[in-house]
């Protein structure tokens, strides 16, 4: 008894192999994307988005902020603006103080 070239058993194994290969490819692509994101983050961590120089950490009103010594750009982490500003009533005064602080650093 000869087996048909496209027997149900062969089709099943071919299909499961294709599914396994597709799953493995997706996992490898996800790992590659995660590695690329980690490399990108490491390359840009604490670097100025404007000029590319290394940011320096300063304390302003008890909050650690990053200031570029070259161009004076300021990097705030999530929640730091709210911590500095507080409620809206003192917003303009706080920002005025904040920009005075960054000008002194330049």
C-alpha positions as CSV (number, residue, x, y, z in Angstrom):
1,X,0.0,0.0,0.0
2,X,1.6,3.3,-1.1
3,X,1.1,6.5,0.8
4,X,-0.5,9.4,-1.0
5,X,1.8,12.4,-1.4
6,X,-0.7,14.6,0.5
7,X,-2.0,12.2,3.1
8,X,-3.9,13.7,6.1
9,X,-1.1,12.7,8.4
10,X,1.6,14.6,6.3
11,X,-0.7,17.6,6.1
12,X,-1.2,17.6,9.8
13,X,2.6,17.5,10.5
14,X,3.3,20.1,7.9
15,X,0.6,22.4,9.4
16,X,1.9,21.9,13.0
17,X,5.5,22.6,11.8
18,X,4.4,25.7,10.1
19,X,2.6,26.9,13.2
20,X,5.6,26.2,15.4
21,X,7.9,28.0,13.0
22,X,5.6,31.0,12.9
23,X,5.4,31.1,16.7
24,X,9.2,30.9,17.0
25,X,9.6,33.6,14.4
26,X,7.2,35.9,16.3
27,X,9.1,35.2,19.6
28,X,12.4,36.0,18.0
29,X,11.0,39.2,16.5
30,X,9.6,40.3,19.9
31,X,13.0,39.6,21.6
32,X,14.8,41.5,18.8
33,X,12.4,44.5,19.2
34,X,12.9,44.4,23.0
35,X,16.7,44.3,22.6
36,X,16.6,47.2,20.1
37,X,14.4,49.2,22.5
38,X,16.8,48.5,25.4
39,X,19.8,49.6,23.2
40,X,18.1,52.7,22.1
41,X,17.2,53.6,25.7
42,X,20.8,53.0,26.9
43,X,22.1,55.2,24.1
44,X,19.8,58.1,24.9
45,X,19.5,57.7,28.7
46,X,20.0,61.1,30.3
47,X,21.0,62.8,27.1
48,X,19.5,66.1,26.0
49,X,16.8,65.7,23.4
50,X,17.7,69.1,21.9
51,X,21.5,69.0,21.6
52,X,22.5,65.4,22.6
53,X,24.8,66.3,25.5
54,X,24.8,64.4,28.8
55,X,22.2,65.9,31.2
56,X,23.3,66.8,34.8
57,X,21.0,66.1,37.8
58,X,20.1,69.1,40.0
59,X,17.8,69.5,43.0
60,X,15.1,72.1,42.5
61,X,12.6,72.6,45.3
62,X,13.3,69.1,46.6
63,X,12.8,67.4,43.2
64,X,15.6,65.9,41.2
65,X,15.5,67.3,37.7
66,X,17.9,66.9,34.7
67,X,19.3,70.1,33.2
68,X,21.5,70.2,30.1
69,X,24.7,72.2,30.9
70,X,25.1,73.0,27.2
71,X,21.7,74.4,26.1
72,X,19.8,74.7,29.4
73,X,17.0,72.3,28.4
74,X,15.2,70.6,31.3
75,X,14.0,67.0,31.5
76,X,11.2,66.2,34.0
77,X,10.3,62.7,34.8
78,X,6.6,61.7,35.0
79,X,4.9,63.4,37.9
80,X,7.7,65.9,38.6
81,X,5.9,68.9,37.0
82,X,2.8,68.2,39.1
83,X,5.1,67.9,42.2
84,X,6.7,71.2,41.4
85,X,3.6,73.1,40.4
86,X,1.2,71.7,43.0
87,X,-2.2,73.4,42.4
88,X,-2.9,75.8,39.6
89,X,-2.9,78.9,41.9
90,X,0.9,79.0,42.2
91,X,1.6,77.8,38.6
92,X,2.9,81.1,37.2
93,X,5.1,81.9,40.2
94,X,6.6,78.4,40.3
95,X,7.4,78.5,36.6
96,X,9.0,81.9,37.0
97,X,11.2,80.5,39.8
98,X,11.9,77.4,37.8
99,X,13.2,79.3,34.8
100,X,15.3,81.6,37.0
101,X,16.9,78.5,38.4
102,X,17.7,77.1,34.9
103,X,19.2,80.4,33.8
104,X,21.6,80.5,36.7
105,X,22.8,77.0,35.8
106,X,23.7,78.0,32.2
